[in-house]
Amino acid sequence: MTYRGFHYRWTLPVLAALGVAWYQIDGDVLTLGILAALCVVVIGFTFPWDNWAVEQGIWDFPEGRLLFRIRSLPIEEISFFVIQTLQVAFATAILCRLLPSQQLSPVSFTSDVGIRIGVTLGLWLILGRMTRTWRVAHRSFRYAWHLGYWFLPIIVLQWLFGAGMLMPRLDVIIYATLIIGTYLSVADVWAVRRGIWFFDHAQTTGHRIATILPWEEVAFFYMTSLLVAQSAILLVPAAHP
């Protein structure tokens, strides 16, 4: 089974179904433009994170199952960034229409919010510098650290300036995250068992789901789905009552 075959079987059918459902509910051209811009941002943000991990051997892909690579990443992996982003965004927009919500407050960029954002970014940089030696000595935490350090600050920052929009839609955020995160985790177990990609278990903590999937990989799907769901609430018009 090739990586593109995995997409044909698992990710693209769900994307198509969610896309059709979203189109029936909304189908706004502006929303499509916003989602296209969001996909570009996701690729720009996730590519260096994923590329570094492949170069370090935390995970990788057999050459015979790929079309080609851009630097160290298969084109199918880059496509996955877009597919997951659209899956979560469509699911979020659909749920926003199905579940009632109180009025959302506007995004806040007051001076206090700016200070909190600055403090958060400062602590993030300090933590990275202070833990260099620890990370070298604890190689089994490499995937977990790489995941949390890259994605968690962005999730926190979104709440610092967008809590007034995110809190009223917390149910939608949770449901979209659980639905897509769980589905992709199940699909990942299927793919790993067939050798479409693999992990260096020396760079994971050793705790696995279904005896084969590092828990860090499952956390990746939930964390990135959460990040996209929050982004959709903040950006997509269909998410606003």
ZIFEN-V420588 format. One record per backbone hydrogen bond with DSSP energy under -1.0 kcal/mol. NH is the residue of the N-H (numbers start at 0). CO is the residue of the C=O. Records with the same first field share a line. If there is no record, write none. Layout:
NH=CO / CO
This chain:
2=64
5=1
6=2
7=3
8=4
9=5
11=6
14=10
15=11
16=12
17=13
18=14
19=15
20=16
21=17
22=18
23=19
24=20
25=21
31=27
32=28
33=29
34=30
35=31
36=32
37=33
38=34
39=35
40=36
41=37
42=38
43=39
44=40
45=41
46=42
49=45
50=46
51=47
52=48
53=49
54=50
55=51
56=53
57=52
59=197
64=61
65=62
69=72
72=69
74=67
77=73
78=74
79=75
80=76
81=77
82=78
83=79
84=80
85=81
86=82
87=83
88=84
89=85
90=86
91=87
92=88
93=89
94=90
95=91
96=92
97=93
98=94
104=163
107=160
113=109
114=110
115=111
116=112
117=113
118=114
119=115
120=116
121=117
122=118
123=119
124=120
125=121
126=122
127=123
128=124
129=125
130=126
134=130
135=131
136=132
137=133
140=137
141=138
142=202
144=140
145=141
146=142
147=143
148=144
149=145
150=146
151=147
154=150
155=151
156=152
157=153
158=154
159=155
160=156
161=157
162=158
164=161
165=161
166=162
169=166
172=168
173=169
174=170
175=171
176=172
177=173
178=174
179=175
180=176
181=177
182=178
183=179
184=180
185=181
186=182
187=183
188=184
189=185
190=186
191=187
192=188
194=191
195=190
197=59
199=57
202=199
203=200
208=212
211=208
212=208
214=206
216=213
217=213
218=214
219=215
220=216
221=217
222=218
223=219
224=220
225=221
226=222
227=223
228=224
229=225
230=226
231=227
232=228
233=229
234=230
235=231
238=235
239=236
